[in-house]
Amino acid sequence: NNCARAALDKFCTPSLNCAAALTERMRSLWVLCIFALVLTGVAHDDQKYDIGEHVPLFVDNLVPFNNPQESYRYFTLKFCKPDPLHHKSQTLGEVLQGSEKVYSGYDLRFRRDVRPARELCKASLNAEDISRFRHAIQNQYHFTWYYDEIPIKGMIGDMDHNDNCYLYTQHDFQFEYNGDRVIDARVITDAAHRVKLPEDATQLDVSFTYSSTWKDTDVVFDDRAANNANELYQEEIEIQWFSIVNSFVLVLLLTGFLAFIVMRILKKDYQRYTSLDEEEDQDETGWKLLHADVFRFPANKTLFASIIGTGLQLLMIFFIILTLSVVGVFYAYGRGTMYAAIIVVYSLTAVAAGYSSAAFYRKIEGTNWVRNVLTTVTLFALPAFLVWSVLNTVAIFYSSTVALPFGTIIALFALYFLVTFPLTLAGAIAGKNFGGSLDAPCRTKLAPREIPPAPWYRGPIVHVAVAGFLPFSAIYVELYYVFISLWGHQLFTPYGILYLVFVILLMVTACITVSLTYLQLSMENHEWWWTALTSGGATSFFIYAYCFYFLYSESKMSGFFQVSYYFGYMLLICYALFLMLGTVGFLCSFVFVKQIYRSIKCD
């Protein structure tokens, strides 16, 4: 606290140009930011090979069908294990995705067929090994390999109608090439080469074999990502376009109707208040009566300003990530790059959070600047850290690859303390000095006006429930596609539709919050600041409630590991949506309130 206060006092004198004073100190931070962008692993280097050159095959992890986020090391099962093991260096995105690539013992050379099948190794399975294989087959585990950075997925085995388990012992590789580059890679498993795994077996000898064939193709290297986007289960979602268009039309009609009603009512109010001004003996009624209280600052100024700053930062992150997705920066089947990009963008946009929070804190005459900075920088990061700590501990207990290694944890902490915190502080310094004033159209009296009692159906609970339900109903259809993409094997790749849905969600949230704020002021209730913010973010409550419906009705996720990951990270996502939508709802209401009180005559 003393260090932060000293920094604020040093840089924030009226005579000092903060931007110039911070330039030299920020250069090293930008170097770290560039380094972090490199860590995201947006693209791999192009690979060219000579005929007969060895191209390594990397084995990665094992994942059950029903629990896509639950991944385990490949050699948890007794496959052919090289001695010693050599791990491939990975990008930040790959680590965040739970990848752990290991060099395999397959000898696959560029444009050299392996015919007939070649033996990889012989394995002697004991009772425990057989039991593990049976469990994996019964839960439809699939493996992930990489050949020249091309993902290859296949099943470990299968079951017949009598629930007998069979282990695939031969893998037939099919490669495609164009010149000196690998274009596509697939693996085929044949029921003719499988071994039965008896439930009561105590010993079983297995021989693992493989073969490969190469075929020329006209697909160029730049188009290979679209050519080999063939995940084992992942397939693009069949979109119900009629439902989406119907939802959009209803949203536009609802928004237009609300705007029309509010404008009509406001027009009548302006006419009535104009006639009252001409007849000075008439008493004021309605929202005009609150002109001396409507701009009374909210309680908990520090928290309120921090929510505004963090909400705007998250809004920027959503728009940036969606824009990058629309233009095709992210590989649809590799989510790790997107995860890493979110972390880096969060760090870089911290300056916007610091500035917005401090600027608004200045407008509402806040004085505890150190608390404002610390609250802003931890408002989202601290809950995210707590959720991650619990879930990472669960992953470690289950020996899962999604548990982050110690080196990555240190790197993320360094990114936070060396980039995010200083950028937030720099933004707060600029916001304190250049944030401006509130510029309220009406003066606020010292004593607050008494709020008249309201019926229960006009209370805050009903108010917030209505504010959350209407935007949720507008995105309900599209929300299903988002969930099955996040927590399933299917992908929702039309990012343009998601972009449009997101914009419509913001529009409906703004419209509903402004309308309900007007109704609250009409009931002579001037404590609208926190209500508008909570009403804007209320949609997140309905989305989190939808999580329970999706889990029990639309998905087959099971087990403590997967369910804890599901509810934990959805809680974090809904919290981010609350901050973001709450900020949008309040700022739109704030502009609306200033505008209507600027249009009338106030004493």
C-alpha positions as CSV (number, residue, x, y, z in Angstrom):
1,N,0.0,0.0,0.0
2,N,2.8,2.4,0.9
3,C,4.6,1.7,-2.4
4,A,1.4,2.3,-4.4
5,R,0.6,5.5,-2.5
6,A,4.1,6.7,-3.1
7,A,3.8,6.0,-6.8
8,L,0.5,7.9,-7.0
9,D,1.9,10.9,-5.1
10,K,5.0,11.0,-7.2
11,F,3.4,10.8,-10.6
12,C,0.1,12.6,-10.0
13,T,1.0,16.2,-9.3
14,P,-0.9,18.6,-11.5
15,S,2.2,20.0,-13.0
16,L,3.7,16.7,-14.2
17,N,2.9,15.1,-17.5
18,C,2.1,11.5,-16.5
19,A,2.3,10.1,-20.0
20,A,5.9,11.4,-20.5
21,A,7.0,10.3,-17.0
22,L,5.8,6.7,-17.5
23,T,7.2,6.3,-21.1
24,E,10.6,5.0,-20.0
25,R,9.3,2.8,-17.3
26,M,6.8,1.1,-19.7
27,R,9.3,0.1,-22.3
28,S,10.4,-3.0,-20.4
29,L,6.7,-3.9,-19.8
30,W,6.1,-3.9,-23.5
31,V,9.0,-6.2,-24.1
32,L,7.4,-8.6,-21.6
33,C,4.1,-8.3,-23.4
34,I,5.7,-9.1,-26.8
35,F,7.3,-12.1,-25.2
36,A,4.0,-13.2,-23.8
37,L,2.4,-12.9,-27.3
38,V,5.1,-15.2,-28.6
39,L,4.2,-17.7,-25.9
40,T,0.7,-18.0,-27.2
41,G,1.9,-20.0,-30.1
42,V,-0.4,-18.5,-32.7
43,A,1.3,-20.4,-35.5
44,H,4.0,-23.0,-35.9
45,D,7.0,-22.8,-38.3
46,D,6.4,-24.4,-41.8
47,Q,8.0,-27.8,-42.0
48,K,9.8,-29.1,-45.1
49,Y,11.2,-32.6,-45.4
50,D,13.4,-34.7,-47.7
51,I,12.3,-38.0,-49.0
52,G,13.0,-40.6,-46.3
53,E,13.6,-38.1,-43.6
54,H,12.3,-39.1,-40.2
55,V,9.2,-37.1,-39.0
56,P,8.6,-37.7,-35.3
57,L,5.2,-38.8,-34.1
58,F,4.2,-37.4,-30.7
59,V,1.8,-39.1,-28.4
60,D,-0.2,-36.7,-26.2
61,N,-3.1,-37.7,-24.0
62,L,-6.1,-39.9,-23.3
63,V,-9.6,-38.4,-23.1
64,P,-13.0,-40.1,-22.3
65,F,-15.8,-39.3,-24.7
66,N,-18.3,-38.0,-22.1
67,N,-15.8,-35.8,-20.2
68,P,-13.8,-33.8,-22.8
69,Q,-11.9,-31.7,-20.3
70,E,-10.7,-34.8,-18.4
71,S,-7.4,-35.8,-19.9
72,Y,-4.6,-38.2,-18.8
73,R,-1.1,-39.0,-19.8
74,Y,-0.8,-41.4,-22.7
75,F,1.4,-43.9,-20.9
76,T,-1.1,-44.2,-18.1
77,L,-2.0,-47.3,-20.1
78,K,0.6,-49.9,-21.0
79,F,1.4,-48.9,-24.5
80,C,4.8,-49.2,-26.1
81,K,6.9,-46.8,-24.0
82,P,10.2,-45.4,-25.2
83,D,13.1,-45.5,-22.7
84,P,13.9,-42.9,-21.8
85,L,11.0,-40.5,-22.3
86,H,11.6,-37.3,-24.2
87,H,9.1,-34.5,-23.9
88,K,8.5,-31.9,-26.7
89,S,8.8,-28.3,-25.7
90,Q,5.4,-26.7,-25.9
91,T,3.7,-23.2,-26.2
92,L,1.7,-21.6,-23.5
93,G,-1.5,-22.5,-25.4
94,E,-0.6,-26.2,-25.6
95,V,0.1,-26.3,-21.9
96,L,-3.2,-24.6,-21.0
97,Q,-5.1,-27.1,-23.2
98,G,-3.6,-30.0,-21.2
99,S,-1.3,-31.2,-23.8
100,E,1.8,-33.2,-22.9
101,K,3.6,-34.3,-26.1
102,V,6.1,-37.2,-25.8
103,Y,8.3,-38.6,-28.6
104,S,7.0,-42.0,-29.6
105,G,8.8,-45.1,-30.9
106,Y,7.2,-45.0,-34.3
107,D,9.6,-44.9,-37.3
108,L,7.6,-43.0,-39.9
109,R,9.6,-41.4,-42.7
110,F,8.5,-38.8,-45.2
111,R,7.0,-40.5,-48.3
112,R,8.2,-44.0,-47.3
113,D,5.5,-46.6,-47.0
114,V,5.7,-49.2,-44.2
115,R,4.4,-52.4,-45.8
116,P,3.9,-55.0,-44.5
117,A,3.0,-54.0,-40.9
118,R,6.0,-53.5,-38.7
119,E,6.1,-54.5,-35.0
120,L,6.5,-51.6,-32.6
121,C,6.9,-53.7,-29.4
122,K,5.5,-56.6,-27.4
123,A,3.8,-56.0,-24.1
124,S,2.9,-58.3,-21.3
125,L,-0.2,-57.1,-19.5
126,N,-0.9,-58.1,-16.0
127,A,-4.4,-58.0,-14.3
128,E,-4.1,-54.3,-13.4
129,D,-3.0,-53.4,-16.9
130,I,-6.0,-55.3,-18.4
131,S,-8.4,-53.7,-15.9
132,R,-7.1,-50.2,-16.9
133,F,-7.5,-51.0,-20.6
134,R,-11.0,-52.3,-20.0
135,H,-12.0,-49.2,-18.1
136,A,-10.7,-47.0,-20.8
137,I,-12.5,-48.9,-23.5
138,Q,-15.8,-49.0,-21.6
139,N,-15.6,-45.2,-21.2
140,Q,-14.7,-44.7,-24.8
141,Y,-11.3,-43.2,-24.3
142,H,-9.5,-41.9,-27.4
143,F,-5.9,-41.0,-27.9
144,T,-4.4,-37.9,-29.5
145,W,-1.2,-38.0,-31.5
146,Y,0.6,-35.3,-33.5
147,Y,2.4,-35.8,-36.8
148,D,4.0,-32.6,-38.1
149,E,1.6,-30.7,-35.8
150,I,-1.4,-32.4,-37.4
151,P,-3.7,-33.8,-34.7
152,I,-4.5,-37.5,-35.1
153,K,-7.2,-39.1,-32.9
154,G,-8.3,-42.7,-32.7
155,M,-10.0,-45.1,-30.4
156,I,-8.2,-47.4,-28.0
157,G,-10.6,-50.3,-28.6
158,D,-14.3,-51.2,-28.9
159,M,-17.0,-53.4,-27.4
160,D,-19.4,-55.9,-28.9
161,H,-23.0,-56.4,-28.1
162,N,-22.1,-58.7,-25.3
163,D,-20.0,-56.0,-23.6
164,N,-16.7,-57.8,-24.4
165,C,-13.8,-55.4,-24.6
166,Y,-11.3,-55.5,-27.5
167,L,-8.0,-53.7,-27.7
168,Y,-6.8,-52.4,-31.1
169,T,-3.2,-53.6,-31.6
170,Q,-2.5,-52.3,-35.1
171,H,-2.6,-48.8,-36.4
172,D,-2.6,-48.1,-40.1
173,F,-1.4,-44.5,-41.0
174,Q,-2.6,-42.7,-44.1
175,F,-0.6,-39.7,-45.0
176,E,-1.0,-37.1,-47.8
177,Y,1.8,-34.9,-49.1
178,N,2.3,-32.1,-51.6
179,G,5.9,-31.7,-52.7
180,D,8.1,-31.6,-49.6
181,R,5.3,-30.9,-47.1
182,V,2.9,-33.1,-45.1
183,I,-0.7,-32.2,-45.8
184,D,-2.8,-34.7,-43.9
185,A,-2.4,-37.5,-41.4
186,R,-5.0,-40.1,-40.3
187,V,-4.9,-43.4,-38.4
188,I,-7.2,-46.3,-39.2
189,T,-8.0,-49.1,-36.7
190,D,-9.3,-52.4,-38.0
191,A,-11.4,-54.9,-36.1
192,A,-9.4,-57.7,-37.7
193,H,-6.4,-56.6,-35.6
194,R,-7.7,-56.6,-32.1
195,V,-7.3,-58.6,-28.9
196,K,-10.0,-59.6,-26.5
197,L,-9.5,-58.5,-22.9
198,P,-11.2,-61.0,-20.6
199,E,-12.4,-59.6,-17.4
200,D,-10.9,-62.4,-15.3
201,A,-7.5,-62.5,-17.2
202,T,-4.4,-62.2,-15.1
203,Q,-1.8,-62.3,-17.9
204,L,-2.0,-61.4,-21.6
205,D,0.8,-60.9,-24.2
206,V,0.1,-58.3,-26.9
207,S,2.0,-57.4,-30.0
208,F,1.5,-53.8,-31.2
209,T,2.1,-53.2,-34.9
210,Y,1.8,-50.4,-37.4
211,S,1.9,-49.6,-41.1
212,S,1.8,-46.5,-43.3
213,T,1.0,-45.4,-46.8
214,W,1.7,-42.0,-48.6
215,K,-0.5,-40.4,-51.2
216,D,0.0,-37.3,-53.3
217,T,-2.6,-34.5,-53.1
218,D,-3.3,-31.1,-54.7
219,V,-4.1,-29.4,-51.4
220,V,-1.5,-26.7,-50.7
221,F,0.2,-26.3,-47.4
222,D,-1.6,-23.1,-46.5
223,D,-5.0,-24.9,-46.8
224,R,-4.0,-28.0,-44.8
225,A,-5.7,-26.8,-41.6
226,A,-9.1,-26.9,-43.3
227,N,-8.2,-30.2,-45.0
228,N,-7.2,-32.1,-41.9
229,A,-9.8,-30.6,-39.5
230,N,-11.3,-34.1,-39.0
231,E,-11.5,-34.8,-35.3
232,L,-12.7,-38.2,-34.1
233,Y,-15.9,-36.9,-32.7
234,Q,-15.8,-33.3,-33.5
235,E,-18.0,-32.2,-36.3
236,E,-19.6,-28.9,-37.1
237,I,-22.9,-28.3,-35.5
238,E,-26.0,-28.4,-37.6
239,I,-27.3,-24.9,-37.0
240,Q,-31.0,-24.3,-36.8
241,W,-31.0,-21.2,-38.9
242,F,-34.8,-20.7,-38.7
243,S,-34.6,-20.6,-34.9
244,I,-31.7,-18.1,-34.9
245,V,-33.4,-15.8,-37.4
246,N,-36.6,-16.0,-35.4
247,S,-34.7,-15.1,-32.3
248,F,-33.1,-12.1,-33.9
249,V,-36.4,-10.8,-35.3
250,L,-38.0,-11.1,-31.8
251,V,-35.1,-9.3,-30.2
252,L,-35.3,-6.4,-32.7
253,L,-39.0,-6.1,-32.3
254,L,-38.7,-6.2,-28.5
255,T,-35.9,-3.6,-28.5
256,G,-37.8,-1.3,-30.9
257,F,-41.0,-1.7,-28.9
258,L,-39.3,-0.8,-25.6
259,A,-37.6,2.2,-27.1
260,F,-40.9,3.4,-28.6
261,I,-42.8,3.1,-25.3
262,V,-40.1,4.9,-23.3
263,M,-39.8,7.7,-25.8
264,R,-43.6,8.2,-25.9
265,I,-43.8,8.3,-22.1
266,L,-40.8,10.7,-21.9
267,K,-42.5,13.0,-24.4
268,K,-45.6,13.1,-22.3
269,D,-43.5,13.7,-19.2
270,Y,-41.7,16.6,-20.9
271,Q,-45.0,18.2,-21.9
272,R,-46.4,17.8,-18.4
273,Y,-43.3,19.2,-16.7
274,T,-43.3,22.1,-19.1
275,S,-46.9,23.0,-18.2
276,L,-46.0,22.7,-14.5
277,D,-43.1,25.1,-14.9
278,E,-45.6,27.7,-16.3
279,E,-47.9,27.1,-13.3
280,E,-45.5,27.7,-10.4
281,D,-48.0,26.8,-7.7
282,Q,-48.1,23.2,-8.9
283,D,-46.1,20.5,-7.0
284,E,-43.5,18.4,-8.8
285,T,-44.2,14.7,-9.2
286,G,-42.6,11.6,-10.8
287,W,-38.9,11.4,-11.7
288,K,-38.5,15.2,-11.9
289,L,-39.1,15.3,-8.1
290,L,-35.7,13.5,-7.7
291,H,-33.5,16.1,-9.4
292,A,-31.8,16.9,-6.1
293,D,-31.1,13.3,-5.3
294,V,-30.7,11.3,-8.6
295,F,-27.0,12.1,-8.8
296,R,-26.3,11.3,-5.2
297,F,-23.2,9.0,-5.3
298,P,-23.7,5.3,-4.5
299,A,-22.4,3.5,-1.4
300,N,-19.1,1.6,-1.7
301,K,-17.6,4.0,-4.2
302,T,-14.4,2.0,-4.5
303,L,-16.1,-1.3,-5.4
304,F,-18.5,0.4,-7.8
305,A,-15.7,2.2,-9.7
306,S,-13.7,-1.0,-9.9
307,I,-16.6,-2.9,-11.3
308,I,-17.0,-0.3,-14.0
309,G,-13.3,-0.4,-14.9
310,T,-13.1,-4.2,-14.9
311,G,-16.3,-4.6,-16.8
312,L,-15.0,-2.3,-19.6
313,Q,-11.8,-4.3,-19.7
314,L,-13.7,-7.6,-20.0
315,L,-15.9,-6.1,-22.7
316,M,-12.8,-5.2,-24.7
317,I,-11.4,-8.7,-24.3
318,F,-14.7,-10.2,-25.6
319,F,-14.7,-8.0,-28.6
320,I,-11.0,-8.5,-29.4
321,I,-11.2,-12.4,-29.1
322,L,-14.4,-12.5,-31.1
323,T,-12.9,-10.3,-33.8
324,L,-9.7,-12.5,-34.0
325,S,-12.0,-15.5,-34.3
326,V,-14.0,-14.0,-37.1
327,V,-10.9,-13.1,-39.1
328,G,-9.6,-16.7,-38.7
329,V,-6.6,-16.2,-36.4
330,F,-7.5,-19.2,-34.2
331,Y,-7.4,-22.8,-35.3
332,A,-10.9,-24.1,-34.5
333,Y,-9.7,-27.4,-33.2
334,G,-6.9,-26.0,-31.1
335,R,-8.5,-24.1,-28.2
336,G,-5.2,-23.7,-26.3
337,T,-4.1,-20.8,-28.5
338,M,-7.4,-18.9,-27.7
339,Y,-6.9,-19.6,-24.0
340,A,-3.4,-18.1,-24.1
341,A,-4.6,-15.2,-26.2
342,I,-7.2,-14.4,-23.5
343,I,-4.6,-14.3,-20.8
344,V,-2.3,-12.0,-22.8
345,V,-5.1,-9.7,-23.9
346,Y,-6.3,-9.5,-20.3
347,S,-2.8,-8.3,-19.3
348,L,-2.5,-5.8,-22.1
349,T,-6.0,-4.3,-21.5
350,A,-5.3,-3.8,-17.7
351,V,-4.3,-0.2,-18.5
352,A,-7.9,0.4,-19.8
353,A,-9.3,-1.1,-16.6
354,G,-7.1,1.1,-14.4
355,Y,-7.9,4.3,-16.4
356,S,-11.7,3.7,-16.5
357,S,-11.9,2.8,-12.8
358,A,-9.8,5.8,-11.7
359,A,-11.6,8.2,-14.0
360,F,-15.0,7.2,-12.7
361,Y,-13.7,7.1,-9.2
362,R,-12.7,10.7,-9.7
363,K,-16.1,11.6,-11.1
364,I,-17.8,10.3,-7.9
365,E,-15.3,12.1,-5.7
366,G,-13.5,9.1,-4.4
367,T,-10.4,9.7,-2.2
368,N,-8.9,6.3,-1.4
369,W,-6.8,5.8,-4.6
370,V,-4.7,3.0,-3.3
371,R,-7.7,0.9,-2.5
372,N,-9.2,1.7,-5.9
373,V,-6.1,0.4,-7.7
374,L,-5.8,-2.8,-5.6
375,T,-9.6,-3.5,-5.9
376,T,-9.5,-3.0,-9.7
377,V,-6.5,-5.2,-10.3
378,T,-7.9,-8.1,-8.1
379,L,-11.6,-7.8,-8.8
380,F,-11.5,-10.5,-11.5
381,A,-8.0,-11.9,-11.1
382,L,-8.5,-13.0,-7.4
383,P,-11.7,-15.0,-7.9
384,A,-10.1,-16.5,-11.0
385,F,-7.1,-17.5,-9.0
386,L,-9.2,-19.1,-6.3
387,V,-11.3,-21.1,-8.8
388,W,-8.2,-22.2,-10.6
389,S,-6.4,-23.2,-7.4
390,V,-9.3,-25.5,-6.4
391,L,-9.7,-27.0,-9.8
392,N,-5.9,-27.4,-10.4
393,T,-5.7,-29.2,-7.0
394,V,-8.5,-31.6,-8.2
395,A,-6.6,-32.2,-11.5
396,I,-3.4,-32.9,-9.5
397,F,-5.3,-35.4,-7.3
398,Y,-6.5,-37.2,-10.5
399,S,-3.1,-37.1,-12.1
400,S,-4.5,-35.2,-15.1
401,T,-2.6,-33.4,-17.7
402,V,-4.8,-30.3,-17.4
403,A,-3.0,-29.5,-14.1
404,L,-0.5,-26.7,-14.9
405,P,3.2,-27.4,-14.3
406,F,5.1,-25.4,-11.8
407,G,7.1,-23.5,-14.5
408,T,3.9,-22.3,-16.2
409,I,2.4,-21.2,-12.9
410,I,5.5,-19.1,-12.2
411,A,5.4,-17.6,-15.7
412,L,1.7,-16.6,-15.3
413,F,2.4,-15.0,-11.9
414,A,5.3,-13.1,-13.5
415,L,3.0,-11.9,-16.3
416,Y,0.5,-10.7,-13.7
417,F,2.9,-8.9,-11.4
418,L,5.3,-7.5,-14.0
419,V,2.7,-6.6,-16.7
420,T,-0.9,-6.5,-15.4
421,F,-0.3,-4.7,-12.1
422,P,2.0,-2.0,-13.5
423,L,-0.3,-1.4,-16.5
424,T,-3.3,-1.1,-14.1
425,L,-1.3,1.4,-12.0
426,A,-0.3,3.4,-15.0
427,G,-3.9,3.6,-16.2
428,A,-5.1,4.6,-12.7
429,I,-2.5,7.4,-12.6
430,A,-3.7,8.7,-16.0
431,G,-7.3,8.3,-15.0
432,K,-6.8,10.3,-11.7
433,N,-5.3,13.2,-13.5
434,F,-7.3,13.3,-16.7
435,G,-10.6,11.6,-15.8
436,G,-12.7,14.8,-15.8
437,S,-15.7,15.6,-13.6
438,L,-19.2,14.1,-13.4
439,D,-20.9,17.2,-15.0
440,A,-24.2,16.5,-13.4
441,P,-27.1,18.7,-14.8
442,C,-28.6,19.1,-11.3
443,R,-27.2,19.9,-7.9
444,T,-27.5,17.3,-5.1
445,K,-28.8,18.3,-1.7
446,L,-27.1,17.3,1.5
447,A,-30.0,15.4,3.0
448,P,-31.3,12.5,1.0
449,R,-35.0,12.3,0.1
450,E,-37.0,9.6,1.8
451,I,-38.0,6.8,-0.6
452,P,-41.7,6.0,-0.6
453,P,-42.6,2.3,-0.1
454,A,-43.3,0.3,-3.2
455,P,-45.4,-2.9,-3.7
456,W,-43.6,-6.2,-3.8
457,Y,-43.9,-6.6,-7.6
458,R,-41.9,-3.3,-8.0
459,G,-39.2,-4.4,-5.5
460,P,-35.6,-5.0,-6.4
461,I,-35.9,-8.8,-6.6
462,V,-38.6,-8.6,-9.3
463,H,-36.8,-5.8,-10.9
464,V,-33.6,-7.8,-11.3
465,A,-35.4,-11.0,-12.3
466,V,-37.2,-9.2,-15.2
467,A,-33.9,-7.5,-16.3
468,G,-32.1,-10.9,-16.5
469,F,-34.9,-13.0,-18.0
470,L,-35.5,-10.9,-21.1
471,P,-31.9,-10.8,-22.4
472,F,-31.5,-14.5,-21.5
473,S,-34.6,-15.5,-23.5
474,A,-33.2,-13.5,-26.5
475,I,-30.0,-15.7,-26.6
476,Y,-31.5,-19.0,-25.3
477,V,-31.3,-20.7,-28.7
478,E,-27.7,-19.7,-29.4
479,L,-26.7,-20.5,-25.9
480,Y,-27.2,-24.2,-26.5
481,Y,-24.7,-24.1,-29.4
482,V,-22.2,-22.3,-27.3
483,F,-22.5,-24.9,-24.5
484,I,-22.1,-28.0,-26.7
485,S,-19.1,-26.3,-28.3
486,L,-17.5,-25.5,-24.9
487,W,-18.3,-28.7,-23.1
488,G,-18.7,-31.2,-25.9
489,H,-17.0,-32.5,-29.1
490,Q,-18.9,-30.5,-31.6
491,L,-17.7,-27.1,-32.7
492,F,-19.7,-23.9,-33.3
493,T,-17.4,-22.3,-36.0
494,P,-19.7,-19.5,-37.4
495,Y,-18.0,-16.9,-35.2
496,G,-19.9,-14.2,-37.1
497,I,-23.1,-15.5,-35.7
498,L,-21.6,-15.4,-32.2
499,Y,-20.5,-11.8,-32.8
500,L,-24.0,-10.8,-33.8
501,V,-25.5,-12.6,-30.8
502,F,-23.1,-10.8,-28.5
503,V,-24.0,-7.4,-29.9
504,I,-27.7,-8.2,-29.6
505,L,-27.2,-9.3,-26.0
506,L,-25.6,-5.9,-25.3
507,M,-28.4,-4.1,-27.0
508,V,-31.2,-5.9,-25.2
509,T,-29.4,-5.5,-21.8
510,A,-29.0,-1.8,-22.4
511,C,-32.7,-1.4,-23.5
512,I,-34.1,-3.3,-20.6
513,T,-31.9,-1.7,-17.9
514,V,-32.7,1.8,-19.2
515,S,-36.4,1.1,-19.2
516,L,-36.4,-0.4,-15.6
517,T,-34.3,2.5,-14.4
518,Y,-36.9,4.9,-15.8
519,L,-39.6,3.0,-14.0
520,Q,-37.6,3.1,-10.7
521,L,-37.2,6.9,-11.0
522,S,-40.9,7.3,-11.8
523,M,-41.6,5.6,-8.4
524,E,-39.4,8.3,-6.8
525,N,-36.6,5.9,-5.9
526,H,-33.3,7.7,-6.3
527,E,-31.1,4.8,-5.4
528,W,-30.7,3.5,-8.9
529,W,-26.9,3.2,-9.3
530,W,-26.4,-0.3,-7.8
531,T,-29.8,-1.4,-9.1
532,A,-29.0,-0.5,-12.7
533,L,-25.6,-2.3,-12.4
534,T,-27.2,-5.4,-10.9
535,S,-30.0,-5.4,-13.4
536,G,-27.6,-5.3,-16.3
537,G,-25.6,-8.2,-15.0
538,A,-28.7,-10.3,-14.0
539,T,-28.6,-12.3,-17.2
540,S,-25.5,-14.1,-15.8
541,F,-27.7,-15.6,-13.0
542,F,-30.0,-17.2,-15.6
543,I,-27.0,-18.5,-17.6
544,Y,-25.6,-20.2,-14.5
545,A,-29.0,-21.7,-13.8
546,Y,-29.0,-23.0,-17.4
547,C,-25.8,-24.8,-16.5
548,F,-27.8,-27.2,-14.3
549,Y,-30.3,-27.9,-17.1
550,F,-27.6,-28.5,-19.7
551,L,-25.7,-30.9,-17.4
552,Y,-28.6,-33.1,-16.6
553,S,-30.6,-32.9,-19.9
554,E,-28.2,-32.2,-22.7
555,S,-24.9,-33.7,-21.8
556,K,-23.5,-37.0,-20.4
557,M,-20.7,-35.5,-18.2
558,S,-20.1,-37.4,-15.0
559,G,-17.6,-37.8,-12.2
560,F,-16.4,-35.3,-9.7
561,F,-13.4,-34.2,-11.8
562,Q,-15.4,-33.2,-14.9
563,V,-18.4,-31.8,-13.0
564,S,-16.2,-29.6,-10.7
565,Y,-14.5,-28.2,-13.8
566,Y,-17.8,-27.6,-15.5
567,F,-19.4,-25.7,-12.6
568,G,-16.2,-24.0,-11.5
569,Y,-15.3,-22.5,-14.8
570,M,-18.9,-21.7,-15.7
571,L,-19.1,-19.8,-12.4
572,L,-16.1,-17.8,-13.5
573,I,-17.5,-17.1,-17.0
574,C,-20.8,-16.0,-15.5
575,Y,-19.0,-13.7,-13.0
576,A,-17.2,-12.1,-16.0
577,L,-20.5,-11.7,-17.8
578,F,-22.0,-10.1,-14.7
579,L,-19.2,-7.5,-14.5
580,M,-19.4,-6.8,-18.2
581,L,-23.2,-6.7,-18.7
582,G,-23.6,-4.8,-15.4
583,T,-21.2,-2.2,-16.6
584,V,-23.0,-1.9,-20.0
585,G,-26.4,-1.6,-18.2
586,F,-25.2,1.0,-15.8
587,L,-23.4,3.2,-18.3
588,C,-26.4,3.3,-20.6
589,S,-28.7,4.1,-17.7
590,F,-26.2,6.8,-16.6
591,V,-26.2,8.5,-20.0
592,F,-30.0,8.2,-20.1
593,V,-30.5,9.8,-16.7
594,K,-28.1,12.6,-17.5
595,Q,-29.9,13.3,-20.7
596,I,-33.5,13.4,-19.3
597,Y,-32.5,15.7,-16.4
598,R,-30.5,18.0,-18.7
599,S,-33.7,18.4,-20.8
600,I,-35.8,19.8,-17.9
601,K,-35.5,22.9,-15.8
602,C,-34.0,22.2,-12.3
603,D,-33.8,24.6,-9.4
